[in-house]
């Protein structure tokens, strides 16, 4: 792949691990930007906007690099389920999701300022939860740290306890849609 030096504008260890699977060389430099969630935007637009804001912060610092920003949110109908503030918040989110299908959306922004190139896209995955009791939710929360995870859960950490089905990209639910990202990087370098 013939792309400029790649920077992942995220502190997420999960995104780093996923990006390593693409066998590309990259370094991590978190893009600290305030996330926004305007009511008039779709879930895909919100995630793309936040991914762009994160990538742009880093791209301004290192304009010769190809900067990758990403933002993942959980949506139930039109309700955004971000990162819970505490365990009680995580429990409430999981109780809301139990037995229902929700969407996990990841927005991705690729920016190369020096080359005046940018590409944004979003990927959605449907996730269906098992019917869960109060005790089953507690049992799950005893096994993970829900506070840094949109929707209060991590499919890659004991997801079998809460998830019955996914339709779409599994890596997207973890935080980076690898299949689509690989295509975009290939097109970028091609």
For each residue, the residues with C-beta under 8 A, 3 or more apart:
1: 24 185 186 189
2: 189 190
3: 6 24 66 185 188 189
4: 64 65 66 112 114 115
5: 25 26 27 64 65 66
6: 3 24 25 26 27 65 66 67 68
7: 26 27 28 29 58 62 65 66 67 68
8: 15 16 19 26 27 28 29 68
9: 29 30 31 54 55 57 58 59 67 68 69 70
10: 15 16 28 30 31 54 68 69 70
11: 28 30
12: 15 16 70 175
13: 16 17
14: 17 18 154 156 174 175 176
15: 8 10 12 18 19 70 175 176
16: 8 10 12 13 19 20 28
17: 13 14 20 21
18: 14 15 21 22 171 174 175 176 178
19: 8 15 16 22 24 26 68 176 181
20: 16 17 23
21: 17 18 171 178
22: 18 19 178 181 182 185
23: 20
24: 1 3 6 19 185
25: 5 6
26: 5 6 7 8 19 68
27: 5 6 7 8
28: 7 8 10 11 16
29: 7 8 9 58 61 62
30: 9 10 11 54 58
31: 9 10 53 54 55 56 57 58 67 69
32: 54 57
33: 50 53 54 56 57
34: 53
35: 50 53 71
36: 46 49 50 53
37: 41 46 73 80 82
38: 41 46 49
39:
40:
41: 37 38 45 46 49
42: 45 46
43: 46 47 73 75 80 103 105 122 124
44: 47 48 105 107 122 124
45: 41 42 48 49 122
46: 36 37 38 41 42 43 49 50 71 73 80 105 107
47: 43 44 50 51 71 72 73 105 106 107 122
48: 44 45 51 52 71 107 108 109 120 121 122
49: 36 38 41 45 46 52 53 107
50: 33 35 36 46 47 53 54 69 71 107
51: 47 48 54 55 69 70 71 106 107 108 109 120
52: 48 49 55 56 69 107 109 111 118 120
53: 31 33 34 35 36 49 50 56 57 69
54: 9 10 30 31 32 33 50 51 57 58 69 70 71 109
55: 9 31 51 52 58 59 67 68 69 109 110 111
56: 31 33 52 53 59 60 67 69 109 111
57: 9 31 32 33 53 54 60 61
58: 7 9 29 30 31 54 55 61 62 65 67 69
59: 9 55 56 62 63 65 67 111 112 113
60: 56 57 63 113
61: 29 57 58
62: 7 29 58 59 65 67
63: 59 60 112 113 114
64: 4 5 112 114
65: 4 5 6 7 58 59 62 112
66: 3 4 5 6 7 110 111 112 188
67: 6 7 9 31 55 56 58 59 62 109 110 111 112
68: 6 7 8 9 10 19 26 55 108 109 110 181
69: 9 10 31 50 51 52 53 54 55 56 58 108 109 111
70: 9 10 12 15 51 54 106 107 108 109 175 176
71: 35 46 47 48 50 51 54 106 107
72: 47 104 105 106 107 150 172 175
73: 37 43 46 47 80 81 82 104 105 150
74: 80 81 82 93 97 102 103 104 150 151
75: 43 78 79 80 81 102 103 104 105
76: 79 81 96 97 100 102 103
77:
78: 75
79: 75 76 96
80: 37 43 46 73 74 75
81: 73 74 75 76 93 96 97 102 150 151 152
82: 37 73 74 150
83: 147 148 149 150 152
84: 87 89 90 92 93 146 147 152
85: 89 147
86: 89 90 147
87: 84 90 91 141 146 147
88: 91 92
89: 84 85 86 92 93 152
90: 84 86 87 93 94 141 146 147 152 153
91: 87 88 94 95 137 138 141 152
92: 84 88 89 95 96
93: 74 81 84 89 90 96 97 151 152 153
94: 90 91 97 98 129 132 137 140 141 151 152 153 162
95: 91 92 98 132 134 137
96: 76 79 81 92 93 100
97: 74 76 81 93 94 100 102 129 151 153
98: 94 95 129 130 131 132 137 162
99: 129 130 131 132
100: 76 96 97 128 129
101: 126 127 128 129
102: 74 75 76 81 97 126 127 129 151
103: 43 74 75 76 124 125 126 127
104: 72 73 74 75 124 125 127 150 151 172 173
105: 43 44 46 47 72 73 75 122 123 124 125
106: 47 51 70 71 72 122 123 172 175 176 177
107: 44 46 47 48 49 50 51 52 70 71 72 120 121 122
108: 48 51 68 69 70 120 121 122 123 176 177 180 181 184
109: 48 51 52 54 55 56 67 68 69 70 118 119 120
110: 55 66 67 68 117 118 119 120 184 185 188
111: 52 55 56 59 66 67 69 117 118
112: 4 59 63 64 65 66 67 115 116 117 118
113: 59 60 63 116
114: 4 63 64
115: 4 112
116: 112 113
117: 110 111 112 188
118: 52 109 110 111 112
119: 109 110 184 188
120: 48 51 52 107 108 109 110
121: 48 107 108 180 184
122: 43 44 45 47 48 105 106 107 108
123: 105 106 108 168 169 172 177 180
124: 43 44 103 104 105 168 172
125: 103 104 105 166 167 168 169 170 172 173
126: 101 102 103 166 167 168
127: 101 102 103 104 155 163 165 166 167 173
128: 100 101 163 164 165 166 167
129: 94 97 98 99 100 101 102 132 162 163 164
130: 98 99 136 161 162 163 164
131: 98 99
132: 94 95 98 99 129 136 137 140 162
133: 136 137
134: 95 137 138
135: 138 139
136: 130 132 133 139 140 161 162
137: 91 94 95 98 132 133 134 140 141 162
138: 91 134 135 141 142
139: 135 136 142 143 161
140: 94 132 136 137 143 144 153 158 161 162
141: 87 90 91 94 137 138 144 146 152
142: 138 139
143: 139 140 157 158 161
144: 140 141 149 153 154 157 158
145: 148 149
146: 84 87 90 141 149 152 153 154
147: 83 84 85 86 87 90
148: 83 145
149: 83 144 145 146 152 153 154
150: 72 73 74 81 82 83 104
151: 74 81 93 94 97 102 104
152: 81 83 84 89 90 91 93 94 141 146 149
153: 90 93 94 97 140 144 146 149 159 162
154: 14 144 146 149 157 159 174
155: 127 159 163 166 170 173 174
156: 14 159 174
157: 143 144 154
158: 140 143 144 161 162
159: 153 154 155 156 162 163
160: 163
161: 130 136 139 140 143 158
162: 94 98 129 130 132 136 137 140 153 158 159
163: 127 128 129 130 155 159 160 166
164: 128 129 130
165: 127 128
166: 125 126 127 128 155 163 170 173
167: 125 126 127 128
168: 123 124 125 126 172
169: 123 125 172 173 177 178 179 180
170: 125 155 166 173 174
171: 18 21 174 175 176 177 178 179
172: 72 104 106 123 124 125 168 169 175 176 177
173: 104 125 127 155 166 169 170
174: 14 18 154 155 156 170 171
175: 12 14 15 18 70 72 106 171 172
176: 14 15 18 19 70 106 108 171 172 181
177: 106 108 123 169 171 172 180 181
178: 18 21 22 169 171 181 182
179: 169 171 182 183
180: 108 121 123 169 177 183 184
181: 19 22 68 108 176 177 178 184 185
182: 22 178 179 185 186
183: 179 180 186 187
184: 108 110 119 121 180 181 187 188
185: 1 3 22 24 110 181 182 188 189
186: 1 182 183 189 190
187: 183 184 190
188: 3 66 110 117 119 184 185
189: 1 2 3 185 186
190: 2 186 187
